[in-house]
Amino acid sequence: MPLAPANQSQLVRSSQKDEYYRTSLRNNANEAFQTLAGSKRWLDWRREIELLSDLAYYGLTTFSGYQTLGEEYVNIVQVDPTKRQIPSWTRRGLFVFCHAYFPYLLGKVLVCLENELEGGQESRSGVGRRQAASGLWSLESWLRRWMLRAVGLLSESQRKACLPAVFVLQQSLTLLHRLHVALFYISGSFYHLSKRAAGISYLRVTGPNSDDGTIRSTYRLLGAVSLFQLLITVCLQLNNFRQRQRARQEWKFYRNLSPQRTQSLRSRVSRCILCLEERRHSTSTPCGHLFCWECITEWCNTKAECPLCREKFQPHRLVYLRNYS
């Protein structure tokens, strides 16, 4: 019987089944460790216990050359790029490393880097305390010491510039995952980035399915919708980033003004741009712009957005400023 490539629904069901058994194994391991070592040590080592559970699950199945429980559930087998033999030990080991260990390591690195960039001197004074709590030989302590040396070579301005880059990297990883899932819906090749890196695909061992073409067409439509949604998300995030940058520049400009210019600016800003008169009952929008209470509430009855920056908001988020002129 010829083997055909597995379709998207089979790969998704297999992944969901594997996730169910991985979660069950994690919960049992966490419960056993918490019972034996106590809650305090369990909180310190929870991530490591989950990592060991994942390594045990994939080590006993994929790395050993067997099907996972999810793959057995939907009758699919792993193959290498030739589609004629199962993946080699190297490919299987690369998959287990990328799927289980690499996300854990990357998360630790980004968290330690963000803490060191934000902490400054306070972070340096607390390194010894955190090392004593987690142990000198642990991976987290080693990463903190390495990050401390690396961040110590940067100036204060360089640290401030690197901190947004860490946030952008974290957001980019989420967007990359969503992009990869959307491409999987369209192509049906690789559901996980780790399998794409290792070159592991699937063949189904069941007979031909008459609904295979319909299933693939439906998932292609879902992939197109997912790409469109991802594009909208990226545009909204870029717009929010530009608004934050503009607000930061306005604040720097306002802070550097002389007292005389600040006073004259305040007198100009105290006017409501909707009625062009001095503000009465000042009210703030969520984006920070001020208007008369009557003007902005009447405006919101027509358009639920800021008249200045066009940021969308619900009328109940307006803030009436008491004792403010």
C-alpha angles and dihedrals in degrees: 000000000000116000119233128201114270115251127231097265092055092050092048093049091047091051092048091051092049090049090052093054093042090053091048091051091047093050093049092048092048092048093049094047093046090051094049102037104025134246097283095057090040091058090051094049103030095110092048092051090052089049092052090048092054092046090050092050096049093035092058093044120023099022091046091053098254132120118262117239090256093051091048090049093060097029100244130140133204119247135179123241091280090063088219106089141027117268118276125249089260094055093045092048091049090051093051091048094049095041101043112015105031096059089049092050094044092050091051092049095049094046093049092046093049092048093050093047092049098038102058113169092351090059092049093052091051098048094092092049093051092045091054090051096049100031130257093255098052123111092238093056091048091050091049092052092047092047090047091056092045095047091044089066091060126086122234093260091049091052091052090050093049096050095070088046090059090051091048090050092052091050091045092056090056092048091047091054091050091048091051092050091050091051089049090055089054101041102024093214112112125015095184130046088225092060090048090052091049094042093235117153133167140246123193119231096203125094124275116297118218091204094056094100092049092048093051092047091051092050091048089057089049089050092052091050090048091052090050091049090048091051091053091049092052092049091050092049091049090049092050090048091053091049091052091048091050092048090049091051091048090051092050090049092049092047093052095052119111118248092254093052091043091055092049091047091052090053090053095043092051088076120094111236092212099058096018090226134107110293117262119197093000113228128189128215119216089261091058103253119137129224141155112283093236093046099050096042090051089047091051090055086067104030125014094213140089112273090220109042099014093231111163118238141152117257092239089067092068112116120214108214112217120204091011123122 
